[in-house]
Amino acid sequence: MNLHNEVPQSNRKPGRILPSDFFSNDAEKTKLNWFCFEYALELQFQLKKTLKIKLREWFIDDRALAEFCIDLSKHMKTEVLAKLRGEIEKVRLNHTDLEKRLSSVSDRTIDKMLTIAAEAWDHHTESCTICSTRCVSDRDSYCVMFDERYYYEEQLWEEKPAVNSEPPTGRNDLCPCGSGKKFKKCCGG
């Protein structure tokens, strides 16, 4: 089954990251590519949750954010492979990696995005310890999840309204990002 051809780009909702973004043929339906797909989703979720207002200010819409997350995730794949080959000591992500992908964004926003990308990476890799798929250790193995329709269906990707149990942040309250600044001078400004 080749689901890559069953998700025409013209019918695709803007901003959607799909498994088909990570393969162009059956040989590329590997566990490591699935790992990259999941990281792209985690990164997109964290960036939207934390920087939605800032991203809009920089004219980064859902489509551009999805493309950024896909591209960065594929870059991280090269880092993972370099680490596995012993070419580097640690998988790393730096300011330049983000800046060249989002050249119009301020350094301050890039710094926040870098922090979020690192946190998303940590969260994603921490879940690897309990996941039985073994995406990294069995990286070249075929990943059957690429062939499951479930991951391509619209209802899976529909955004549900977030229920926030905390009161809204006031302009003079401390920013929830943890910077120590007032909201109006940080993420809300």
Secondary structure, DSSP 4 states (H G I P E B T S, - for coil): --GGGGS-GGGSPTT---GGGG-SSGGG-BHHHHHHHHHHHHHHHHHHHHHHHHHHHTT--HHHHHHHHHHHHHHHHHHHHHHHTTS-SS----HHHHHTT-TTS-HHHHHHHHHHHHHHHHHHHHHTTT-SS-TTTTTTSB-GGGG-GGGG-HHHHPPPPP---SPPPPTTSBPTTSSSSBGGGTTT-
